Amino acid sequence: MARMKLIAMVVLAILGMIVVLQNTEPVNTRILLWSITMPRAVLLLGTSLIGFAFGVLTTFFLGDRTRRPEPPPVKDKQLGE
């Protein structure tokens, strides 16, 4: 299992390097009133990290409601248990 994780990490790292190497040209990005020039790879990484952060926060705040453990069953006192 650890070997599969290592292989997956190496493949993802290689794919990430390919994306970075193919997207080095600068792009002009406007955010509200500012205009920023940056490599396209940095823009892709930034938007990916923002999306990941929103996903983690959504899971943290909304996903917690569905994972509550059930309360233990109540014993019936009428049967003398």
C-alpha positions as CSV (number, residue, x, y, z in Angstrom):
1,M,0.0,0.0,0.0
2,A,2.8,2.4,0.8
3,R,4.4,1.6,-2.5
4,M,1.2,2.6,-4.4
5,K,1.1,5.9,-2.5
6,L,4.7,6.6,-3.5
7,I,3.9,5.8,-7.1
8,A,0.8,8.0,-7.1
9,M,2.8,10.9,-5.5
10,V,5.6,10.6,-8.1
11,V,3.0,10.6,-11.0
12,L,1.2,13.6,-9.6
13,A,4.5,15.5,-9.0
14,I,5.5,14.8,-12.7
15,L,2.1,16.0,-13.9
16,G,2.4,19.1,-11.8
17,M,5.8,19.8,-13.2
18,I,4.5,19.4,-16.8
19,V,1.7,21.9,-16.0
20,V,4.2,24.4,-14.5
21,L,6.6,24.1,-17.4
22,Q,3.9,24.6,-20.0
23,N,2.4,27.6,-18.3
24,T,5.2,30.0,-17.7
25,E,4.1,32.9,-19.8
26,P,2.9,35.9,-17.9
27,V,-0.8,36.8,-17.8
28,N,-2.5,40.0,-16.7
29,T,-5.1,39.4,-14.0
30,R,-7.6,42.0,-12.7
31,I,-8.8,41.5,-9.2
32,L,-11.4,44.2,-8.2
33,L,-9.3,47.4,-8.7
34,W,-5.9,45.9,-9.0
35,S,-4.1,44.6,-12.0
36,I,-1.5,41.9,-11.4
37,T,0.9,40.3,-13.8
38,M,2.0,36.7,-12.9
39,P,2.8,33.4,-14.6
40,R,-0.2,31.4,-15.5
41,A,1.1,28.5,-13.4
42,V,1.0,30.7,-10.3
43,L,-2.6,31.8,-11.1
44,L,-3.6,28.1,-11.5
45,L,-2.0,27.2,-8.2
46,G,-3.6,30.1,-6.4
47,T,-7.1,29.3,-7.7
48,S,-6.6,25.6,-6.8
49,L,-5.5,26.4,-3.3
50,I,-8.5,28.8,-2.8
51,G,-10.9,26.1,-4.0
52,F,-9.2,23.5,-1.7
53,A,-9.6,25.9,1.2
54,F,-13.3,26.4,0.5
55,G,-13.8,22.7,0.3
56,V,-12.1,22.1,3.6
57,L,-14.0,24.8,5.3
58,T,-17.3,23.6,3.9
59,T,-16.6,20.1,5.0
60,F,-15.6,21.4,8.5
61,F,-18.7,23.4,9.0
62,L,-21.3,21.4,7.2
63,G,-19.9,17.9,7.3
64,D,-19.7,17.7,11.1
65,R,-23.5,17.6,11.4
66,T,-23.7,14.2,9.6
67,R,-21.0,12.5,11.6
68,R,-22.5,12.7,15.1
69,P,-22.6,9.4,16.9
70,E,-25.9,7.9,17.9
71,P,-26.7,8.1,21.6
72,P,-26.6,4.8,23.4
73,P,-29.9,2.9,23.7
74,V,-31.9,3.7,26.8
75,K,-32.7,0.6,29.0
76,D,-36.3,0.0,29.8
77,K,-36.8,0.5,33.5
78,Q,-40.2,-1.2,33.6
79,L,-38.7,-4.6,32.9
80,G,-36.3,-4.3,35.8
81,E,-33.1,-4.3,33.8
